[in-house]
Amino acid sequence: MEPEMRSLMSDNSRYVESFRLFLQNSTEHQCMQHFIETKLANIVSSIGDGKKVINVLGVGSGSGEIDLQMLSKIHARYPDVSINNHIVEPSPEQILSYKERVAKTPGLDHITFHWNKKTSTEFEVQVKGENLDTKYDFIHMIQMLYYVKDIPATLKFFTSLLSTEGKLLIILVSGNSGWSTLWKKYGSRLPLNDMCLYITAGDIADMLTSIEAKYQSYDLQSDMDISECFVEGDRNGELLLDFLTETCNFKNNAPADLREEIIEELKSSRCSSIRDGKVIFNNNLSVIVVENK
């Protein structure tokens, strides 16, 4: 690994820009939204039984688009119950976007928002250090377990925060996605550090099985148009390459051989398919719902 290669997470503004572009080019949010519309009502059907307040914890909530949709489903199931919504998000830009979204969304008077500009690890340290005993009826961790140092310990901690009948919802890339193929082949040559781990939902399922956790899994079909990655000098393509490799300015900083190999791999049937002349990356996701025993 060349010394000038560094994690995309080391440049927050570039990360946010590349992430937003990823969302524009992929069906990530659409497939999550479809899952929430069709499956979440059943998942949360018992989390608030007999309660006056439902405690929700979003870990790595981003700009809140998916959060608000899930909160809407919980409210529909429990229309007379108040919701305490706790947000754990380290990015000030994302928190600002979330707050702006809340301000523009009508009908949220039943929800109290609690903002925590923290990583999941910092939140865990606070909870343990202050002996906080809040239990949560619904916890969600969407596309964020890549950014914790000790995943098994993190899973154990947040599972311990579940109330009776509480549910922990995790969304990660699928073990059969293009991400999995890319990471298994090139992860060791990319700038892996404490801020990024190349894991899939398959790895999480194995960890949960090892601690005898009770969970269910759901597969989500998703794709991503990466055609711009192969256009020389295209800024959007360069940002998408950054996001795919978790590397800041990958096109300019990666060794030539690694850059060429990854670009060819992204074109291959192991990662992508060709549709109407476009290169469509396999962005399949998995949802894991952990139940409190």
N, C-alpha and C positions, 0 to 999 in steps of 0.2 A: 504493500500500500504506500502510495506516494505521500510524503508528509504534508503537501499542500491540500490534500483532500480532507474535508471536514464535514461533519454532520449538518444537514439542512436545518436542524433544530438550533444550531448555533447562531442563525440569522433569523430572528423572529419575523421581521417584516417580509423577508423573502419566503419564509415558510407559509405565512398567512396568504401571500399572493399566489403561491403555487397551489395551496390547498383549495382556494376559491376557484382557481382555474380547473383543478381536478373535479370539483363538484359540477362545474359547468359542462365538462366533457364526459361525465359519467352518469350512469343511472343509479348511483349510490343512494341518494336521498329518496328517489322515486321508489326503489324497491323496499327501502326501510319504511316509507310512508304506507306502501301497500300492505306490508306486514302488520303495521300498527292498526290500519283500518280493518283488517280481516282477522287478526289473531289476538291483539292485545286485550280486548274486552274479556275474553275468556281467561287470560293469564292473570288479570287483576280482579277477577270476579269475587275473590274472598278476602282481599288484603285489608279492606276497611270495615268488615262486618263488626257491628257493635261499637264502632269508634266515632268520636266527635271530631277528631282531627286525624288526617292521614299525613304521615311524614314521608316525604320523597327526597331522595338524595341523587343528584346528578354528578357523576365524577368525569371530568373532562367534557363538559357540556357544550363547549364551543359557542356558537352564536345563538343557540336556543331554538332553532327551527324544529328539530325533532322533539326536543323537550316539551314544547308547547302542545304539539300534537298528542303526545302521550298523556300530558296533564288533562287535555280535553277528554280523552277516553276515560280517564279515572273519574273525572267530574261527571261524565255521562252515567257512569255506573253508580256513583255516590253523589247525587246532586245536592243533598242537604248536608254534606260533610265538608268542612274547611280543609285546605291543604297547606301545609308548611313545606315549601319547596327550597331545599338547600342546594346551592350550586358550588361545586369545587372546580375551578378553572384557573390555570396559571397565567393565561394570556390576557393582558389588559385590553387589547384590541377586540378580542372575542367577547369579553365581558361587556364592553361598551356596546357592541353590536347586539348582544342579548338584551341589554337594558333598553336599547332603542326599539327592538322588536316588541318588547313587553309594553312600552309606552304607546305603540301604534295598534296594539291588539285589544279590542273591546272585550268586556265580559270576563275580566280576570279578578274581580273584586273578592272572590272566594279564596284566592291564593295569596299567601304571604311569601315574598322572595327574600332569601338570605344569601348574600354574596360572599364567597370566600375566594380571594385571589391567591390560590395555593395549588401546589401539586398534590397528588393523592398522598404522597409520602409525607409532605408537610402537614396535611390534614390529619393523617394517622398519628403523627408525633403530637399534634395539639390535643387530639382526643385522649390519647394515653396520658399525656402530661397533666392535663386538667381533670382527668378522671370523669370525662363526660359520659353520661349513661343514656343518651338519646338512642332509641331504637327506630329503625326505618322500616316502613311497610313496603316500600318499593325503591330499589336502588338500581340505577342503570350506568353502565360503563361501555360507551360506544366508541369503538376504534381508538382506545387509549391505552390498552395494556402493553402496547409496544414501548411505552415510555416510562415504565417503572423498573427499578433495579431487581427486585425480588418478587417475581410474579406469584409463586405459591404462597408466600407470606401475605401478599396483598389480597389474594383471593380469600385466604383464611380470615384476615382482619375484617374485610367488608362483609363476608358471610356472617361473622359474629355480630354485626350491627343489625341484622335482620330481626324484626319483631316476629311474634307468632303469626304464621300464615304469610310472612313476608316473602318477597321474590327479588332475586338479583338477576337482572337482564344484561347479558354481555353480547356485543356484536364485534366480530373480527373477520378478517379475510378467511375464506375457506381453504382447507388443505388441498383442494383441487383447483385452486385459482392460479392465474398467471403469476401472482405475487409469490406464491409458494414455490413455483418453479424457479423464478428469478432468484429468490433469497437462498434456496438450497444450493444453487449452482454458484452464485457470486457473492453471497453474504460475507464470506470470509475475506473478500478483497475490497469490500466497501467500508466506509468509516464507521464501523460499529463502535459505539461507546456507551457510557452509562445512560444516555438519553434515548437510545433506540435499540430495541431487540426485535430480531426477525422471527416472529412467532405467528402461528395460525390458530384457528379455532380447534383444529385437531390436537394441537399441543395442549390447549386449555382443557379440552375434554379428558385427556390423559391425566392431567394434574388433578382434576376434580374426582376422577375415578380413584386415584391413589389415596385421596383423603376421605373416600367413601361418601362424597356429597351426592345428593339426589338432584338430577337435572334432566332437562329435555333439550333436544337440539332441533333446529329448523334450518333448511337451506334456502338462501335467497339468490336468485339469478340476477347478475348485474354485469354491465360491460362499460367500456370506456374508449372513446375515440382518441387514439394516440397518433393519428396520421401526421400531425404537425411535428412530431419528434424527428421525422425523417426529412424535413425541409431545412436545408442549410440556412443558418442565420435567422430562423424563425424564433422570436422571443418566447412565444407561447410553448413551442416545442421544447425549448431549453428548460422552461419552468416545469413542464410535465416530466422531463427526464430527471430533474432534480427531485421531484416528488416520488417518482418510481424507484429511484436509487437511494433516497434519503440523503442525498449528497448536495452540498451547496455548490452551485455553478459546476455541475458535473461535466458538461460539454467541454469546458475550458480547463478544468483542473484534473480530470481523470487521465491516467496514462493512455496513450493512443490505442494500445492493444486491448485494454479493458473496455474502452469506449466503443471500439468497433465490435467486440464480442457481444456486448450487451445490446447494442443496436440491432445486431443480427438476431440475437435471441428473442428480442421483443417482436420481431417480424415473424418468428417461427410459429408453427402450429402448437407448440408446447405452451405458448403464452397468449397467442392472438389468433384471430381469424380475419379473412378478407371479405368485406361486404360492400358491394357497390363501389369498389375501388378504394375503400377506406380500411385502415388497419384498426381492428377492434380488439382491445385487450380484455382478457377474461378477469373480471373484477368480482367474481362470485364471493358472497359473504355467508356466514353462518351466525345464527342466533342461538345462544345458550341461555336457558332460564334455570337458575338454581333456586331450589325451594328450601325453606327453613324446615328442618326435620322436626 
